[in-house]
């Protein structure tokens, strides 16, 4: 809303249609990742103890709209 100077209803419509690839939404997500050092908690099932989980920093949002995989070292 603030970045594009659009109404709340238009911003909501863009957000709601974000299940399909949208370059603008990807750019906003990458901006948030760069600015705030966002982290993701990754676990494997069954999570029996804390050693089954790892907290990793997100470095980039993939620009490919067809690739839904998570890349981990």
N, C-alpha and C positions, 0 to 999 in steps of 0.2 A: 504494500500500500504506500509506504513512505518512499521506497526507492523509485517507483514508477509514477508516483503522484496520481494514483487511481483510487476509486471508491472501494469501500469494504466489500461490496457485493462482487465487483470485478475481480478483486484479489482472491476472494473465496472461490469464485468460479475457476480461476487459474489453479488454485491449490487443489480443488476437488478433481480436476482433470489431470492431476500430476501422476496418476497411475500409468498414463502413456508418457513417453519421453517428451520433455519440454526443456529446451536449452536454457531458458530464463530461470526455471526452477533449479536446474543443475548449477547455474552460476551463483544463485543465492545460497544454495547448500555449500558450495565450495567457499564462498565468502565467509560463511559461518564457521566452517572447519578451519580456515586460515586464521580468523580473528580470535576464536575462543579455544583452540586446541581441544576439540571434541574427542571424547574417548568412548569406546564401545566395550561392553562386557561380553565376552565370548565364553560359552560353556558347551560341554558335550554331555549328552544324556547317557546314563543317568548321572546327575550331579550328586555324588555321595559326600563330597567334602570340598573344601576350598581349593584343593589342588586340581580339580576338574575345570576350574574357571581361570580366565586370564583377562586382564584389563589392557587394552591396546589403544594407542592414539590413532585416530583416523588421519591419514595424510592427504588423501585425495578422493574425490568422487569421480568414478569412471565416466568418461564422456560418451561411452557407447550405450545407447538406449536399449540394446538387446542383451547386454551382459549383466545378469543379476547376481553374479558370483562375487564372493568376498575373497580377496587375495591376502594371504597371511604368509609371513616369512617361515 
